[in-house]
Amino acid sequence: MSIIVSNITKIYGAQRALDNVSFEVHTGEVVGFLGPNGAGKSTMMKILTCFIPQTSGEASVCGYDVAENSLEVRKNVGYLPEHNPLYLDMYVKEYLEFISGLHHLKNVKSRISEMIEMTGLQIEQKKKIGALSKGYRQRVGLAQALIHDPKVLILDEPTTGLDPNQLEEIRNLIIEIGKQKTILLSTHIMQEVEAVCNRVIIVNNGKIVANDITSVLQNSQSNNTQFITVEFDKETSLIALKNIEGIFDAKNMKGNIWQIEARTEKDIRTDIFQFAVKNGMAVLTLHKEEQRLEDVFKQLTK
């Protein structure tokens, strides 16, 4: 077991940031740690990386207690915090040499070269960090988190500031790394969680409200809700669509394209097709979407 959290509570003055939180993360898992702003995500990550102590409860990383063996925990953890702290006056290689020295690494040059290639920093490696874009600064932060080959990676908003191409590269990197390491990943981008995470933990107001495999979580929260995108060849109205039994809401996207939310056990697509025939319309496209993680997130954190 790479991460074990047992009844962790963290109190700041009158605020209870974490309230009796417990969970485990196994080796080889990529777990999404989600929640609205202020839910306690960053606080939990700071406790696991020994930046702050918990008020009560216990937590261990790779078998080391975060309170009693903080140096051993830090040796086994790579951490990219939400606000990536970097020395802007240092060159990329200089900074990675500095981090290598903190970890007493051997074969420093080869390890730095490996990290630069892995995180896609080849083009920018001779620049000062202060001259890099936000996306490339994130890559430098990821390189420093990986350079000592930790068993556990804790990543707080790791893809902030990345363009779509960089985003895909970093996602693929996280998936590849996750085959051998344990990764706890916090992000507000639900598509990112769906793309890279095996399991999802959702916290709200300092408490865990969900902890399950991503696909299972989506299905378990469906409540017979269906999302349908349909395009008719003629105009219709919200009032007309809501006359179909089971349709809860509908939104006109553009032209004659509608996004429909239905709450019924039966497949609503048959009724939508019959509605079109009855009103002298043709159905140009009809697509049923699986419930999105974003919808589950909203249901659990409202």
TORKE-613567 format. One record per atom (N, C-alpha, C, CB): x, y, z. Coordinates in pm, whole numbers, plus 50000, padded with zeros to 5 digits. Glycine has a CB too. Example, Ala and Ser with C-alpha at 12.3 -4.5 7.8 and 13.67 -1.06 7.14 Angstrom:
BEGIN
513194943150780 512304955050780 513204967050780 511314955350905 512854977550708 513674989450714 512905000350787 514084994050572 
END
This chain:
BEGIN
500844988150000 500005000050000 500885012450000 499055000150122 500725021349901 501595033049892 501155044549982 501665037749751 499835047149986 499315058150068 498185052750156 498825070049979 498285055150287 497215051550380 496875063850463 497625039450472 495625068050455 495135079550531 494035074550624 494605091050437 494195077150752 493245072050851 492765083150945 493885060650931 491515086850928 490835096451019 491595109651032 490665090151158 492065114850920 492805127450922 491845139350935 493655128950794 492145147851030 491425160351050 492425171751054 490555160051180 492095182750988 492945194650992 492065206751020 493735196450858 492415214051127 491635225651167 492515238151162 491055223751310 492015248451092 492665261551090 491755271051169 492905266650942 492115274051291 491275282951370 489885277051388 491185296651304 488875283951332 487505279151342 487115270651222 486545290751355 488005269651123 487695262351000 488205247951006 488295269450879 487335238550975 487695224350968 487945220950821 486575215151031 489205221850778 489535219750636 489375205150595 490955224250609 489735195850685 489535181550663 488855175750785 490895174250635 487875167250762 487055162150872 487015146950870 485625167950864 487935140650945 487935126150963 488015118650829 486675121851039 488995122250748 489155116650613 489995103950616 489795127050519 489515093550547 490265080850536 490185075750393 489705070150635 491325071150339 491355064550209 492705057850192 491085074550094 492805049250090 494055042450057 494295043549908 494025027650102 495575043949869 495955043849727 497005032949709 496495057849680 496765023849614 497635012449593 498715015449488 496815000349550 499775007849491 500835008949392 500275006349253 501984999149424 500645014849158 500175013249021 498855019848991 500074998848990 498265026649089 497005033849067 497265048449033 496115032849191 496445053948943 496385068348921 495015072748971 496605072148767 495015079949082 493765083449150 493515098449138 493795079149299 492335101949090 491935115949084 491385120349218 490885118248974 491945131149272 491515136549402 490795149649372 492745138649502 489465149449375 488655160449324 487835167149433 487745155549214 487415179249402 486545186649493 486495201149452 487015185349638 485465208449493 485395222749462 486485230349536 484015228349498 486695242849499 487675251249569 487325251949717 487725265449507 488355250149800 488145250749945 487665237750007 487175261349976 487655226849927 487145214049979 488135206950069 486775204949864 489445210550057 490475204250141 491485196150063 489835195450242 491455196949930 492365188849846 493825192449871 492025190649698 494145205149855 495545209449871 496035207150013 495695224149834 495155208850111 495515206250250 495925191650269 494355209850344 495155182450210 495475168250220 496815165250155 494375159750155 497075171350040 498335168949970 499515174550048 498285175149830 499325185850113 500405191750193 500715183150316 500015206050237 499705176650371 499925167650484 500705155350438 498585163450548 500315149750323 500975137750272 502425140350230 500215132350154 502735152950196 504105156350156 504885162950269 504085165450035 504295162850389 504975167650511 505235182650511 506295160450528 504435190250439 504565204850444 503865210550566 503995211150316 502755204250605 502025208550725 501605196050803 500775217250688 501445197250936 501005185651015 499475185151021 501595186351157 498945173251041 497515171851063 497185175651207 497045157451033 495915178851233 495475181551370 495285168451445 494175189651370 494725158551375 494565145251435 494485134851323 493295144551526 494595122151362 494585111451264 495985107451223 493785115551142 496085097551135 497385092351091 497425091050939 497665078851157 498625092550884 498835090550740 500235085050719 498635103850660 500365076050622 501675070550590 501835069750439 501875056750654 503085071150395 503445070050254 504575059950244 503865083850193 504375049450165 505345038550148 505765032550282 506585043750074 504825032250376 505075026150506 505665035550609 505975014750490 505945048050571 506525057850664 505465067750711 507695065350598 505395069550842 504445078850901 504855093250868 504345076851054 503885101350822 504225114950778 504655123850894 503035121250707 504225120651015 504595128651131 505925124251192 503495127951236 506175111051194 507355105951262 508545103551170 507005093151331 508295101651040 509385098550946 509305107350822 509345083750905 509235120350844 508985129550733 510105129250628 508825143650786 511355127550670 512455127250573 512355115050483 513815127450646 511985103650539 511825091550458 510645093050361 511615079250549 509585099450408 508435101950319 508865110450201 507285108950396 509625121050227 510035130350120 510965123550020 510725142650180 511725113850065 512595106449973 511785098349873 513535097250051 510585094349915 509765085449833 508645092749757 509165074849920 508575105849774 507485113549713 508035123949616 506635120449821 507395125049500 507625136149408 506395144949413 507915131149263 506575158049433 505435166949458 505475178949364 505435171749605 504385181049294 504195193249214 503015200749273 503965189949061 503275211349352 502175218649415 501405227149314 502695227549526 500235231849356 499375239749268 500085252349219 498075243549340 500715259549311 501485271449274 502955267349269 501245283449377 503395264249149 504695258049125 505835267349165 504825254048977 506535264749278 507605273749323 508915270649252 507785272649475 509425279949176 510665278049101 511585290049123 510375276048950 512895287649107 513865298549113 514005304448973 515265293549168 513365315848951 513255321448816 514585326048758 512285332948817 515565328948842 516865333548793 517775321948754 517555341948899 517375309748782 518175298048746 517845293448605 517945286648846 518855287848537 518615281148409 517975267448438 519955279548327 517295262148338 516585249548356 517515238548407 515935245248224 518645236648339 519585226048380 520185229048516 520705224448276 520455241748542 521025245848671 520065242248785 521345260948671 518795244948762 517785242048864 517675226948890 516415247548821 517675219248783 517575204748798 518835198848863 517345198048661 519995205048840 521215201048909 521095203849058 522435208448851 520505215349090 520285219249230 519375209049301 519675233449239 518275205349235 517345195649293 518025181949307 516075194449206 518835178349208 519575165649214 520495165249334 520375163549086 521115176749364 522005177649479 521265175849610 522715190949479 520045181149618 519245179549739 518925164849766 517945187549728 518785157249657 518465143049670 519705134149669 517525138849559 520895140349661 522165132949660 522195122349549 522405126249797 521775126449430 521715116949319 523085114349259 520785122049212 523245102349204 524435099149127 524055099948979 524975084949164 525055100548891 524805101648747 523845113148716 524225088348693 524175124748772 523295136348764 523035140548619 523885147948841 524095141248537 523935146048399 523005137048319 525305146748330 523175124048332 522315114848256 520865115548304 522835100548267 520685117348435 519335118148490 518635130948445 519365117448643 519385142048442 518815154748396 518435153648249 519815166248417 519285147748169 518995145948026 517745137548007 520185139347953 517605127348089 516425118648081 515155126248116 516585106548176 515235134648218 514055142348260 513685153048156 514315149048395 514685159348098 514435169447995 513745163247875 515755176147951 514175151547836 513545144647723 512145139747761 514405132747677 511995134347879 510715128847923 509625139547931 510865122248059 509995151547979 509015162247997 508965172147881 509315169748124 509715169547775 509645177947655 510265191647671 508245179447615 511375192447743 512025205347769 513235207847677 512465205947915 513415199447576 514625200547494 514835214447435 514575190347381 513775220247381 513885233147313 514235244347410 512585236447240 513735243247535 513855254147632 514935251747737 512545256347700 515705241147725 516595237147834 517725247047863 517185223847802 518065255647768 519165265047790 518675278847834 519995266447663 517405280047859 516835292947902 516755293848054 515445294847841 516645306348102 516315308348242 514845305148263 516635323048287 514535300048381 513155296148411 512215308148400 513055289948551 512705319948438 511885332048431 511495335848289 512615343348493 512205330648190 511905333848050 510955323647987 513185334447969 510565313448062 509705302948009 508225306648020 509955289848081 507415301147931 505975302647941 505475294648061 505265298047809 504215297148099 503645290148214 503625275048191 502235295248242 503325271148067 503275256848036 504625250148053 502805254847895 505695256848008 507035250948022 507515251348167 508035258347932 507055261148243 507385261148386 506755249048455 506915274348454 505535245448412 504905233448466 505735221048435 503485231848410 506315220748316 507155209348277 508405208548365 507555210448129 508975220148396 510145220348486 509745215148624 510735234648496 508565219248671 508075214348800 507855199348800 506785221348836 507355194248689 507155179848677 508485172448673 506325176648552 509475178448605 510815172348599 511445171448737 511725180448504 511305182048818 511895181648953 511165171649041 511845195649018 509865169549016 509105159849096 509515145549064 507615161749073 510005143448940 510335129948894 511815126348905 509895128348753 512665136448922 514095134348900 514725124048994 514815147448914 514195122749115 514785113149210 514075099549205 514705118749353 513275097549099 512595084849075 511775080449197 513625073849039 510825088849241 510045085449361 509035074349333 509315097849413 508625067649438 507605057149425 506195063049417 507695047449541 506035074949473 504725081549477 504825095449418 504175082149622 503875098849331 503795112349274 502515118949323 503845111849118 502625131049375 501465138849417 501445151549334 501495141949572 500435152749249 500385163449150 499135171949172 500405157649006 499335184649202 498235193849228 498095203149107 498485202149360 497065200949025 496835208648902 498065208148810 496485223348936 498515196448767 499765195348691 499705200848549 500175181148685 498505202448491 498425206848351 497995221248336 497475198048275 498075228948444 497735243148437 498625250348336 497875249648576 497985257748247 498745266048153 499255258848030 499885272048222 498925246148011 499405238747895 498465240547777 499555223747929 499035241547656 498195242147537 497715227947504 498985248447415 496745226347412 496175212947386 497215202447349 495175213847275 498235206047272 499265196247236 500095192147357 500195202047127 500485202147439 501245199247560 500415190947658 501715212347627 499115194147663 498195187247752 498165172347720 496795193147741 498075169047594 498035155047553 499345147947587 497755153947402 500475154947566 501785149047596 501925146047745 502905158347550 501525155447829 501665153647974 500695142848023 501405166948049 499485142347966 498535131848004 499115117947971 497195133847931 499685116847852 500285104047812 501445100347904 500765104547666 502205110547945 503325108348036 502815103248171 504145121348055 501755109348222 501185105148351 500675090848343 500045114648393 500025087348232 499515073748214 500675063748215 498725072548082 501765067148144 502925058148135 503605056748271 503925063448031 503785067948341 504425067648473 503565059748571 504655081848525 502235061148557 501305054648649 501315039548643 499925059348621 501925033748540 502025019248531 502985013548635 502465015048391 503925021848680 504945017248774 504895024348908 506305019048713 504295036248912 504275044249035 502845046549083 504985057649012 502725051749201 501435055849256 501275070849231 501315052449408 500135074849176 499925088949146 498615093649208 499925091448993 498685104249286 497505111149338 497445124549266 497565112949497 496365126649191 496275137849099 495065146449130 496215132848954 495295159249152 494195168649174 494045177549051 494425177049302 492815179449006 492565188048891 491085191848888 492975181148759 490785202948820 489395206848797 488945202948656 489215221948818 489835197148578 489505193348440 489005178948440 490745195048346 487695177248428 487105163948439 487525154648324 485585165048443 487725160448205 488175152148092 489535146148120 488215160447963 490345153348193 491675148448229 491565136448323 492505159748295 490645137248418 490435126248511 489945113948436 489445130248621 488965115948347 488425104848268 489495098348182 487265109548181 490465106548137 491505101548046 492595093748118 492115113147971 492955097748241 494155091848302 493915084348433 495135102648328 492765086348499 492615080948635 491865067648638 491885090948722 492375058148718 491695045348740 490545046948839 492685034948792 490735055848934 489785057249045 489645071949080 490245049049169 488515075449143 488235089349178 487835090149325 487125095149088 488445099849394 488025103449530 487525117749524 489205101749635 486295120049569 485725133649567 485525138249711 484385134049488 486045150149742 485865155949875 485015168549863 487235159149942 484215171049965 483395183049970 483265187350115 481995180549906 483565199850142 483525205050280 484345196650376 482085205750329 485515191950327 486435184650413 486115170050434 486485191150542 485055164950368 484675150950386 484655143850251 483295149950453 484945130850252 484875122850130 483405119650099 485705109750143 482975123049977 481595120349937 481535109349831 480925133049884 482685105449776 482725094449679 484145088949672 482245099149539 484245075849652 485545069149638 485315056149563 486215066549778 485535056349431 485245044549351 485945045249217 483735042949332 485925034049145 486435033549008 485625043348924 486355018948948 486275050448834 485635061248760 484355056748690 486595066948658 484425045848615 483255041248540 482115036948632 483635029648448 482465030348742 481445025848838 480775037848902 482075016948947 481555047948935 481015060148997 480025066948904 482145069849034 480365067848776 479465074148679 478145066548670 480135074848542 478215053448663 476985045348649 476145045648775 477345030948615 476805045648891 476065044949017 475305057849046 477005041949131 475745068948988 475115081849014 474125085948905 476165092449030 473885076948811 473095080848693 471655084548727 473095069648593 471045077648827 469655080348865 468735080348744 469555093648938 468955071148648 468145069948528 468165082648442 466735066648566 469215090548456 469335102748377 469995099448243 470135113648453 469405104848136 469955102948001 470215116547938 468985094547913 471315117547866 471645129847793 471645126747645 473025135647839 470775133547571 470595130947429 470865143747350 469155125747400 471655142447244 471825153547150 471115149647021 473335156747125 470185158046977 469385154946859 469315167046766 467965150446900 469365164446637 469215175146539 468015171746450 470515176946453 467055181046448 465885179546361 466115187646233 464585184146434 465305184946130 465425192646006 464535205146009 465055183945886 463705206446114 462835218146127 462885223346270 461375214646088 462355235446289 462345241446421 461315234746512 462055256446411 461675234246641 460725230046743 460955238746866 460875214746778 460265235946975 460385244547092 460605236447218 459135253247107 461055243247322 461265236847452 459945231447506 461875246647552 458875239347489 457565235047540 457125222147472 456505246147517 457345221247341 456945209347267 457755197147312 457135211547116 459055198947330 459905187747371 459575183047512 461375191747363 459245192247600 458965188547739 457605181547754 459005200947828 456835181347645 455595173647645 455865158647631 454675178347533 457105155147589 457485141047580 457685135947722 458785139047493 456995125447758 457085120047894 458505115447925 456095108447912 459055120348033 460395116448075 461445127148052 460805104048004 461135136947964 462115147647939 462035157948051 461875154347800 463175159948116 463255169248229 463595183348184 464285164348330 464515184348087 464955197448039 465525196047899 466005203748136 465575206947827 466165207147693 466765220847667 465105203547584 467885220747596 468585233247567 468905233847419 469875234647652 468525244947356 468835246747214 470285251047200 467875257047148 471095242947130 472515245847116 472755255847003 473295232947089 472255252546884 472275261646771 471385255846662 473735264046718 470765264546585 469885259846478 468815250546534 470705252746371 468755238546481 467745228746524 468365217446607 467045222746401 469535220346667 470205210546752 469825212846898 471755211346734 469365202046963 468925202847103 469715192947189 467415200147114 470045197447310 470625188647410 469555185847515 471925194847475 469175173347525 468025169447608 468485161647730 467025161047525 467905164947845 468115157347968 466815150248002 468585166548086 466855137048004 465665129148036 465895121148163 465295119847919 464845119448240 464925111648364 463835100948362 464785120848491 464215089548310 463285078448295 464065065448278 462335080748175 463465054248315 464125041348302 464175036548157 463435031148387 463175040248075 463155035647936 464055044347849 461705035647881 464475038947737 465305046247641 464445056847573 465945036547535 464775069447599 463955080547551 464095082947401 464315093247625 465075076747337 465325079347195 464135075247106 466575072047150 463465064347143 462295059947066 461195070547068 461755046647122 460945076447185 459905086647198 460275099347123 459665089847346 461575102747121 462025114547047 461795112546897 463515117547075 462085100546848 461885097546706 460395098146671 462465083646671 459545092446756 458105092646732 457555106846738 457385083846833 458125115146826 457745129246835 458055136446703 458495136246951 459225133346646 459595139646519 458645135546407 461035135846482 458325122546397 457415117646293 456035124146308 457285102246301 455535124746430 454215130346457 454135145046416 453855128946605 455265152246426 455285166546395 455855169546257 456085173946500 455965159146174 456395161146036 457855165146024 455545171445972 458705160446116 460125163846113 460945151246088 460555170646244 462145153446036 463115142546022 464205144246127 463725142245877 464705133146179 465825133346274 467115131746193 465695121946382 467945142346194 469195142046118 470295134846195 469635156246083 470395137446325 471355130346412 470705128046547 472685138346427 471075117046613 470545113746745 471645106246819 469205105246735 472135112346928 473275106446999 472995106447148 474575114246969 473155094547211 473005093247355 474375093347421 472245080247392 474565102447515 475855103847583 475835096147715 476175118647608 476995090447748 477145084747881 477215096247981 478425075747891 476765093448104 476825104048204 478275108348225 476205099348338 478505121248220 479845126648234 480235127448381 479945140448167 481545126448405 482045127748541 481705141548598 483565125348545 481665151448510 481315165048552 479915165448614 481385174648433 478985157848556 477615157448609 477585150748746 476665150048511 478345139948761 478445133048890 479035142548995 479315120148877 480085149448956 480755158949045 479765169449096 481935165748973 478965174849005 477995185149043 476945179549139 477295190848918 476485167249111 475475161049198 475995159449340 475055147549141 477275155949354 477845152649484 478345164849562 478965143049466 478565176049493 479195187549562 478325199949566 480495190949495 477075198949520 476185210549528 475875213849674 474885207849450 
END
